[in-house]
Amino acid sequence: MTSPLTYTAFDDIQDSVALLRLNFDTGKSRSIDFRKFQIQQLYDLVKDNEERFYEAMAKDMNKPRSEALSGDIAPVLEECLYFLENIDRLVKDEKVKPRLGMNAMETVKVRHDPLGVVLVIGCWNYPVQLSLVPLVGAIAAGNAAILKLSEVSAHTAALLTELIPRYLNQSLYRVVNGAVEETTYLLQHKFDHIFYTGSPMVGKIVMAAASKHLTGVTLELGGKSPAVITPEADMQTVANRIAFGKFYNCGQICIAVDYVLCPASQLDAFVSAFTKTVKEWFGENPKNSKDYARLVSVRHVDRIAGMIENRKSGGIQFGGQVDRDERYIAPTLITDVKFDDDVLMGDEIFGPVLPVITYNELDEAITMIKKNHPPLVLYVFSKKQKLIDQVLRNTQSGGVCVNDTLMHQAEYSLPFGGIGNSGVGNYHGHRSFRAFTHERAILQKKQKMEFTNKVRYPPYNSTRDAILRHFLVTHPLVVSLRQNRGPIKTAIILVLLFVIYLKKRA
């Protein structure tokens, strides 16, 4: 099939980076009114062309309209609305209460400065959300931005390439298209921040390229996110919510349930409930369901089909059917999987295959989780808070969702990001603003009472050192008062201590 996407020439990439650098230096992108207008334009871009986005994502991966709405369109609209509502507050200098006595009467604040020219590298599985949500944050923070779209979801990338120049200011925001060669060339240029969504393997390449310029990165990666079920959980509810977190977008989501840890005593109940859910949702033959997406490419079909065929443990409870021409793999449940099966339990599956591993004691499940890299998200299904706390207390993960799947990512008041191999940094809402700004520390003093500074100027002596210590090291009594009695009494004790000191000196 001929791609609808035209790749960007190297010369055009170079010219775009240079142009954005030049225009950022004019300060145009710092204007609050300008930022608001561009965010409103991005909102209009998505809203005006919503139907076209649904059509493009259907062509790329047969994505159901409901999933395209909830997973791509709504997150962008919500992020735009958040910043339109809150940007005036976010850009204000953040007043800081001085800790040192010598700064008590001075201006101490943090200013959130734009970083400069930033690079956003989107991903194919949610080609609208994962491209435009970070871009909204970059714009709100006052940056210029290059947006590298994924060539894999070519129809959606082509639509964005058409629309972005019509809605956004081209002197500060540009689109680049291409594959490995174009991305490699793009990464050779100096950016002031790089935001990448994709695999840990490519994330390491991005980080290595950024290190040559000491450029900061936000890496939204993935990993093997487990779902832990405890024995008393309502198995039908668990099955519904795990199926949602596994087969949404045909499993092509970085926070999909990658494998299930199920009590051995509840395995039959889980299989029965899970089978019932899949049949109710997709019918006897999911291939005929309009609500079941397709894999994005034949390469991904071959990769996942290879996992099913070459697995080293487990038996298929249902599914396993493959139609390469239609990029279809049936929803597949595999039970009795061994944790050391390096085919099913090696890399992130990123498709509609769900391995189930059984355990007898919860500590066994926790041990298995800890043997892998910390996942992007940890799912726990339990009615007992004690068991939930036991899992959370003894594991690490980018995020946690208890008794549901995926929905923590939709709550934009929460940070979204990984830890270790699953990512660096986080974003969404005000954290997107923080990701694309520099916290500039500002101490502004007056040119009065210069005589008080003699205590810190040469020539030094023990008397000056003693006075200096009172201003530089907080007295333990002051710390106690700050903790228990509030700022007014803290000020009083400071004065008293100073008076006592002066009397002793006299």
PyMOL commands that set and color helices and strands:
alter all, ss='L'
color gray80, all
select helices_A, chain A and resi 10-24+28-30+32-48+50-61+65-90+101-103+129-140+154-167+180-187+200-211+235-251+264-282+286-288+298-310+362-371+385-393+407-410+420-422+430-435+450-456+462-472+476-484+487-505
alter helices_A, ss='H'
color red, helices_A
select strands_A, chain A and resi 94-95+107-114+117-121+144-148+173-176+193-197+216-220+226-229+259-263+315-318+322-323+328-329+332-335+353-359+377-381+399-402+423-424+437-444
alter strands_A, ss='S'
color yellow, strands_A
deselect
rebuild
show_as cartoon
